[in-house]
Amino acid sequence: MKIPRIGLVALAALVIASPALVAAQPKDMFIPLLVYRTGPYAPSGIPIADGFVDYFTLLNERDGGINGVKVVWEECETQYDNKQGVECYERLKGKSPVLVNPYSTAITYSLIPKASVDKVVVFSMGYGMSAASDGRWFPWVFNFPTNYWSQASAVIRYIGQQEGGLEKLKGKKIVHIFHNSAYGKEANPTLEELSKKYQFELTLLAVDHPGQEQKATWLQVRRLNPDWIFMSGWGVMNQVAIKEAVSIGFKMDHLIGNWWSANDSDVVPAGEGAKGYKGATFHAPGTGYKVHADIVKYVYDKGKGSAKKEEMGAPLYNRGIVNAMLSAEAIRTAMAKFGNKPLTGEQVRWGFENLNLTDQRLEQVGMRGFMHSLKVTCEDHEGSGPVLIQQWDGKKWIVVTDWIAPMREVVRPKIEAAAVDEAKKLNYAMRDCAKEK
């Protein structure tokens, strides 16, 4: 059969003018989940992954996605290993993700150079490179609502409050026990600066991966007899450290874990001895919020939950919920400008940089009182959010403080100076935020 020449021309023109005939347009938004459900960091990684999945499932089941655009995801097991994390990212990059949550400071450092090239937001919520909080130098990296340096300053402020004032820290002994990795070391420069400012005696004790052998560390602690211990641990390291602290009779209410060292899985193995242990956090523990009721109704009651219903509310499970919510709200912010449709990485980046999460919006998503409001700007990708201190009562976590403000006057100049140094390594140029408003 012969096709008229004009018919072939018309058909070719139709194909060129209608890309939909060649490839279907996306109807959803893909977010890769870099997780670690196996290995020595699984006790910490599992609840975070479960919180992520449950919140994204809630959005799809209750709301049909984000403004009607479904969220799709795929888990990739990293075992908290940098090489595996980068491999996961490269493997899933072909699915056109708009953002990635590395859930590892080391992996975050590796992905930062790729972000601006691949047009993928790196969202390292409360972890990663603290210097990247300066959005003028790192437009594709966000670590709100607060970072490691702010956390360290808030913990020192809290310790000062317990001692009767920051001036009373003079001569006190404070030990920082930290995971010997990029993550664990992040707080050290801030702690060192504060030790000079307030004249307390700081000792830094590293614990090598994975953290199962700590006898030598705690022998040093016994010898030093510190007034306070701050711990930046992860995975099985936390369980071991708390057990060791109990074994030497250290006062548990003077041992404060950072927000990655204060989960149910960290304290339960130590039994009654863990009672009194404290931890920093930037959101509440427990299930007393509407978001949890909605997850039960729309996810667990439909048999779609990723964990056991009774395990909801653990601090790291809630951390996953918060992270997923912030990701969704940044996307929703972008949709207000670009439309309720699948967005590009550049558009999502705009949403992250213009996120203004008010108490009213937190009420609407069922999280009023669960976390603090926050506002992100071109210059500030951290938000300098305040910190809470929670305490283990033997059965559950109780928030024992009001919101504690970080020492912004100490932290922000450090961020700006470090941002220049880190950006130089990557040949980044500083952008003019005034021109982007």
C-alpha positions in Angstrom: 0.0 0.0 0.0 1.3 3.4 -1.0 1.0 6.3 1.4 0.6 9.7 -0.2 3.8 11.9 0.2 1.8 14.7 1.9 0.5 12.1 4.4 4.1 11.3 5.5 5.0 14.9 5.9 1.9 15.6 7.9 2.6 12.6 10.1 6.2 13.7 10.7 5.1 17.2 11.6 2.5 15.8 14.0 5.1 13.7 15.8 7.5 16.6 16.1 4.8 18.9 17.4 3.4 16.4 19.9 6.0 15.0 22.2 3.3 13.1 24.1 3.1 10.7 21.2 6.7 9.8 21.7 6.9 9.6 25.5 4.2 10.0 28.2 4.5 13.0 30.4 5.2 12.1 34.1 2.1 12.1 36.4 4.0 11.8 39.7 7.1 12.9 41.5 9.9 10.5 42.3 11.9 10.7 45.6 14.6 8.1 46.2 15.0 6.9 49.7 18.5 6.1 50.7 18.0 3.8 53.7 19.9 1.4 55.9 17.6 -1.4 57.3 20.6 -3.8 57.7 23.9 -3.7 59.4 25.1 -2.0 62.6 23.2 1.2 61.9 19.9 -0.5 61.3 18.5 0.3 64.8 18.7 3.9 63.8 17.9 3.6 60.1 14.8 1.4 60.3 12.5 3.8 62.2 13.5 6.7 60.0 12.7 4.8 56.9 9.4 3.7 58.3 8.4 7.3 59.2 9.3 8.4 55.7 7.3 5.7 54.0 4.3 6.1 56.3 4.0 9.8 55.7 4.3 9.6 51.9 1.7 6.8 52.0 -0.5 9.0 54.0 -0.2 11.8 51.4 -1.2 9.4 48.6 -4.0 7.7 50.5 -5.6 10.7 52.2 -4.9 13.5 49.7 -4.1 11.8 46.4 -0.5 13.0 46.7 0.7 16.6 47.0 -2.0 18.7 45.5 -3.1 15.7 43.6 0.3 14.7 42.3 1.3 11.3 43.6 4.6 10.7 45.4 6.5 7.6 44.3 9.7 6.4 45.9 12.1 3.5 45.9 14.3 2.4 48.7 18.0 1.7 48.2 20.1 0.1 50.9 23.3 1.9 51.8 24.1 0.4 55.1 25.3 3.9 56.0 28.3 3.3 53.7 29.5 6.2 51.6 30.3 4.2 48.5 27.0 2.3 48.5 25.2 5.6 49.1 26.7 7.2 46.0 26.0 4.1 44.0 22.3 4.2 45.1 22.1 7.8 44.0 23.6 7.2 40.6 21.4 4.2 40.1 18.2 6.1 41.0 19.2 9.3 39.3 17.8 8.0 36.0 14.3 8.2 37.4 14.5 12.0 37.5 14.4 12.6 41.2 13.7 16.2 42.4 15.4 15.8 45.8 17.5 13.3 47.7 17.8 12.7 51.5 21.2 11.1 51.9 20.8 10.3 55.7 24.5 10.3 56.1 26.9 13.2 56.5 29.6 11.5 54.5 27.2 10.7 51.6 25.9 14.2 51.8 29.5 15.6 51.3 29.8 13.3 48.3 26.5 14.4 46.7 26.9 18.1 47.1 29.1 18.5 44.0 26.6 16.6 42.0 23.5 18.6 43.1 24.0 21.7 40.9 25.0 19.5 37.9 22.1 17.1 38.2 19.6 19.7 39.4 18.6 17.7 42.4 18.1 19.2 45.8 20.2 17.7 48.6 18.1 17.9 51.8 20.2 16.9 54.8 17.7 17.8 57.5 19.6 18.4 60.7 22.8 16.8 59.5 25.4 17.1 56.7 27.8 20.0 56.0 27.0 22.8 58.4 28.8 25.3 56.2 26.1 24.6 53.5 23.6 26.5 55.7 24.8 29.6 53.8 22.6 29.4 50.8 24.6 32.2 49.0 27.3 29.6 48.3 25.3 26.4 48.4 22.0 27.0 46.5 21.2 23.3 46.1 21.8 22.2 49.7 19.4 22.6 52.7 19.7 21.4 56.3 16.8 23.2 58.0 15.4 23.4 60.6 18.8 23.5 62.4 22.3 22.1 62.1 25.0 20.4 64.2 26.7 23.6 65.1 23.5 25.2 66.3 22.7 22.0 68.2 26.0 22.0 70.0 25.6 25.6 71.1 22.0 24.9 72.3 23.3 21.9 74.4 26.0 24.1 75.9 23.4 26.7 76.7 21.2 24.1 78.4 24.2 22.8 80.4 24.9 26.4 81.5 21.2 26.7 82.5 21.5 23.6 84.7 24.7 24.9 86.3 23.2 28.3 87.2 24.4 30.3 84.2 26.9 30.1 81.4 29.5 31.9 83.5 29.3 28.9 85.9 30.7 26.6 83.2 34.2 27.9 84.0 36.4 25.0 85.2 33.7 22.4 84.4 34.7 19.2 82.6 32.7 18.4 79.5 33.4 15.3 77.3 32.3 14.9 73.7 32.1 11.2 72.8 31.6 11.1 69.0 31.4 8.7 66.1 34.8 8.8 64.4 33.4 10.0 61.0 32.5 13.2 59.2 29.2 13.2 61.1 30.6 12.7 64.6 33.3 15.4 64.1 30.9 18.1 62.9 30.2 19.5 66.4 33.9 19.6 67.5 34.9 23.1 66.1 31.9 24.7 67.8 32.5 23.0 71.1 36.1 24.0 71.0 35.2 27.6 70.4 32.7 27.6 73.2 35.1 25.9 75.6 37.4 28.9 75.1 34.6 31.4 75.4 33.2 29.9 78.6 36.4 28.4 79.9 35.3 24.8 80.4 37.6 21.9 80.0 36.7 20.0 76.8 37.8 16.5 76.0 37.1 14.9 72.7 36.9 11.1 72.6 36.4 9.3 69.2 34.7 6.0 68.9 35.6 4.0 65.7 33.1 2.4 63.4 30.8 0.7 64.2 31.1 1.4 67.9 30.6 -2.0 69.5 33.9 -1.8 71.4 34.1 1.2 73.8 35.8 -0.2 76.9 38.9 2.0 76.5 36.7 5.1 75.9 34.8 4.6 79.1 37.9 3.9 81.1 39.0 7.4 80.1 35.7 8.8 81.1 36.0 7.1 84.5 39.5 8.6 84.9 38.4 12.1 83.8 35.2 12.1 85.9 33.5 14.8 83.8 30.6 16.9 84.9 28.8 16.4 81.7 29.0 14.2 78.6 27.6 15.1 75.1 27.4 12.3 72.7 27.2 12.2 68.9 26.6 8.5 68.2 24.7 6.4 65.7 23.3 2.9 65.4 24.7 0.3 67.8 27.2 2.7 69.2 24.5 4.4 71.2 23.3 1.3 72.9 26.8 0.3 73.8 27.7 3.8 75.1 24.6 4.0 77.4 25.3 0.5 78.7 28.9 1.5 79.4 27.8 4.7 81.2 25.5 2.6 83.4 28.3 0.2 84.2 30.6 2.9 85.5 27.8 4.6 87.4 27.8 7.9 85.5 24.9 10.2 86.3 22.5 9.5 83.4 20.8 13.0 83.7 24.3 14.5 82.9 24.7 12.4 79.7 23.1 14.1 76.7 22.9 12.5 73.3 22.5 14.6 70.1 19.3 14.1 68.1 20.7 11.0 66.4 21.5 9.4 69.8 18.2 9.5 71.6 15.8 6.9 70.3 14.0 4.1 72.0 16.4 1.6 70.4 19.3 3.4 72.1 18.0 3.2 75.7 15.8 0.1 75.9 18.8 -2.4 75.8 20.2 -0.8 78.9 17.0 -1.4 80.9 16.3 0.5 84.1 19.9 1.9 84.1 19.1 4.2 81.1 16.4 6.1 83.1 17.3 9.7 83.2 19.3 9.8 80.0 18.7 12.9 77.9 18.8 13.8 74.2 18.5 16.9 72.0 15.6 17.0 69.5 13.9 19.5 67.2 10.5 17.9 67.4 8.4 16.1 70.0 8.3 12.4 70.8 5.2 10.3 71.1 1.9 9.9 69.1 -0.2 12.6 70.6 -0.7 14.6 67.4 -3.3 14.6 64.6 -0.7 13.4 62.0 -0.3 10.2 63.9 -4.1 9.6 64.1 -4.3 10.2 60.4 -1.4 7.7 59.7 -3.3 5.1 61.8 -6.6 5.8 59.9 -5.3 6.1 56.4 -2.3 3.9 56.5 -2.2 1.2 59.2 -6.0 0.6 59.3 -5.7 -0.2 55.6 -2.9 -2.6 56.1 -0.3 -0.3 54.4 1.9 0.6 57.4 5.6 0.0 57.1 6.2 -0.8 60.8 4.3 -2.1 63.8 1.6 0.4 64.9 2.9 0.3 68.5 6.3 1.4 67.3 5.0 4.7 66.1 6.1 7.8 68.0 9.7 6.7 68.7 11.9 9.8 68.1 13.6 8.6 64.9 10.2 7.4 63.5 8.9 10.9 64.1 12.1 12.3 62.5 11.2 10.4 59.3 7.7 11.9 59.4 9.1 15.4 59.9 11.6 15.0 57.1 8.9 13.7 54.7 6.5 16.5 55.7 9.2 19.2 55.1 10.0 17.7 51.7 6.3 17.7 50.8 5.7 21.3 52.0 8.7 22.6 50.0 7.2 20.9 46.9 3.8 22.4 47.8 5.4 25.8 48.1 6.9 25.4 44.6 3.5 24.3 43.2 2.0 27.6 44.4 4.3 29.3 41.9 4.6 26.8 39.2 1.3 24.9 39.3 -0.1 21.7 40.7 1.8 19.3 38.4 5.1 17.3 38.5 7.9 19.8 38.9 11.5 20.0 37.9 14.4 20.0 40.2 14.9 23.7 39.7 11.3 24.4 40.6 11.5 22.3 43.7 14.7 24.1 44.7 12.8 27.4 44.6 10.2 25.8 46.9 12.8 24.8 49.4 14.3 28.3 49.4 11.0 30.0 49.9 9.5 27.6 52.5 7.6 29.5 55.2 6.2 26.9 57.6 3.9 28.8 59.9 2.1 27.6 63.0 -1.1 27.9 61.0 0.3 25.5 58.4 1.6 23.1 61.0 -1.9 23.0 62.4 -3.3 22.1 59.0 -0.8 19.2 58.6 -1.5 18.0 62.1 1.8 19.0 63.6 1.1 22.1 65.7 3.3 21.8 68.8 5.0 18.8 67.3 7.8 21.0 65.9 8.7 24.7 65.6 7.7 27.0 62.8 10.5 27.8 60.4 11.4 30.2 57.5 14.0 29.5 54.8 15.7 32.3 52.8 18.3 32.5 50.0 20.9 33.4 52.6 19.9 31.0 55.3 19.2 27.4 54.4 19.2 26.3 58.1 16.7 28.5 59.8 18.7 28.4 63.1 15.8 26.6 64.6 15.6 26.0 68.4 16.2 22.7 70.2 14.3 20.8 72.8 15.8 18.4 75.5 13.9 15.2 76.0 14.5 12.6 78.8 13.9 8.9 79.1 11.7 8.0 82.1 12.3 4.3 81.8 9.3 3.8 79.5 9.0 6.8 77.2 10.6 10.1 76.3 9.4 13.3 78.0 10.2 16.8 76.8 11.8 18.6 79.8 12.6 22.0 78.4 11.1 24.9 76.5 12.6 25.6 73.1 16.3 26.5 73.5 17.7 29.0 71.1 21.1 28.3 69.5 23.9 30.8 69.9 23.4 32.4 66.5 26.0 35.1 67.3 28.6 32.3 67.6 27.3 29.9 64.9 26.4 32.1 62.0 29.9 33.8 61.6 31.4 30.3 61.7 29.0 29.1 59.0 29.8 32.1 56.7 33.5 31.7 57.1 33.4 27.9 56.5 31.1 28.3 53.5 33.8 30.4 51.8 36.4 27.7 52.4 34.2 24.8 51.3 32.9 26.6 48.3 36.5 27.3 47.1 37.2 23.6 47.1 34.3 23.2 44.6 35.0 26.4 42.6 31.6 27.8 43.6 30.8 31.5 43.2 28.7 33.4 45.7 25.4 34.5 44.3 23.7 37.8 45.0 20.5 37.0 46.9 19.2 40.5 46.5 18.9 39.9 42.8 16.9 36.7 43.3 14.1 38.2 45.4 
